Amino acid sequence: MRKVNRLQPVRKYAEFRLADAAQRVQVSLGNMQGIQQKISQLQAYVDEYERSFAAVAAQGISVEQLKAHYGFVEQLRQALESQQKVQRAMLGEHQALLEAWRRQNVKLKMIDHVAERYHQEYRRNQEKKEQREIDDRRGQIKKQ
């Protein structure tokens, strides 16, 4: 069995690992886009609530209404901060997954490089073998 053929199962496994890593990166990217969308929606809601409250407050409100407003806005801001914390954690995870994909890609390229060297070595050996056979035939012809 040729050396290069022995590498095929290793290459297939490396391809599988690379595809798995790529899929994980893709899922992570989708999750990050989802959390960013939630953050944007929450921020838009906070901004809209503040604007609408300002319009109502301009006409006059009670102390209880003001306290309720600030309490609600504080809850919204805490929810926003919580989502941003989740986003930062997701970003760290995404970067780790991306690095894992890069490592798998490097491994696959290394296997391909070794396989190419084995191919070249095999071709050189074949050419040498053919040249020896030609030389042997020439030697036999000269002896006759």
N, C-alpha and C positions, 0 to 999 in steps of 0.2 A: 504494500500500500504506500502510495506516495505521501510525502510529508504534508503537502498542501491538502490532500484529502482528509488527513487526520485533523486538520484545523476546522473543517466544515461544521462539526457539532459545536465547537467553541464559538465560531462566528454566529451561528444561528442563535445560540443562547445570548450572546452579546447583543444581537439585533433585537431579541425579545426584551432584554433588559432596557435597551434604549427606547423601544416603543412604549414600554411600561412607564419609564421615567417621563417621556414626552406626554403621555396621557395624564399623568399626575400633575405636570406643569399646566396643562390645558384646563384641568378641573380647578386647580388653584386660581388660575387667571379668571375663570368664570366666577368663582366665589368672591374674589377681590372686586370684580366689577359689580357684583350684586351688593356687597357691603357699601361700595362707593355710591351706588344708586340710593340705598337706604339713607346714607348720610346726607346726600344732596336733597332728598325729599324732606327729611327731618329739618334741615337748615332752612329750606324754603317755607316749611310750615311755621317755624319759629319766626322768621322774618314777616310772613303774612299776618300771623297772630299779633305781633308787635305793631304793625301798621294799623290793623283794624282796631286794636285797643287804643292806640293814639287818637284815632278819630272819635271813638266813644268817650275817651277821657276828656277830650276837648270840650265836650258838652257838660261835663261834670259827673263825678262818680263818688261813691261813699268810700270810707276808709276800708270797710270790709271787702269791697270790690277790688280795691287797690291791693290789699293783702292777698286776696285770692289770685289776682293776676300775677303778682310777683312769685307766689308759691308755685303756680302752674308753669311759669316761665323757667323757674329754677329746676323743676322736674324735667322739662324739655331739654334744658342745657345739660343736665346730668345724663339723660338718655343719649344725647349727642356725644358727650364726652365718652360714655361707655362704648358707643359704636366706633368712635375713633380709636379707642384702646384695642378693640377687637381688630380693627383694620391694621393697626401697627403690628399686632401679633401675626395676622395673616400675611403681612408683607414679609416678616422674618421667615415664616414657613415657606412662602413662595420662593424667596431667595435661596433657601436651603434646597428646595426641590429643583430649582434651576441649576444650582451647582452640581447636584447629583446627576442631572441630565448631561451636563458638560463632561463630567467624569466618565460617564458611560459612553459618550460620543468619542472621547479620547481613546478609551479602551478598544472600541470598535475600529477606529483608525489604526491603532497599533497592530491589531490582529490582521487588518487588511495589508499593512506594510509588511508584516512577517510573511503573509501568504504570497505577496508579490515577490519577495526575496526568494521564497521557495520555488515559485514559478520560474524565475530567472535562473536559479541554480539547476533546476530540472532541464530547462532548455539548453543551458551550457553543457551539461552532462550528455544530453542527447546529441548535440552537435559534435562533441568530442568522440562519442561512440561511433557516429556516422563517419567522422573523419578517419578514425582507426580502421573501420571496415573498408573504406575506400583505399587507404594506404595498404592494408593487407591484400586487397584484390590486385592492386598495382604490383605489389611484391610478388604475388603468385604468377602474374602474367610475365614479369621479367624473368622469373626462374624457368619458365617453359621454353 
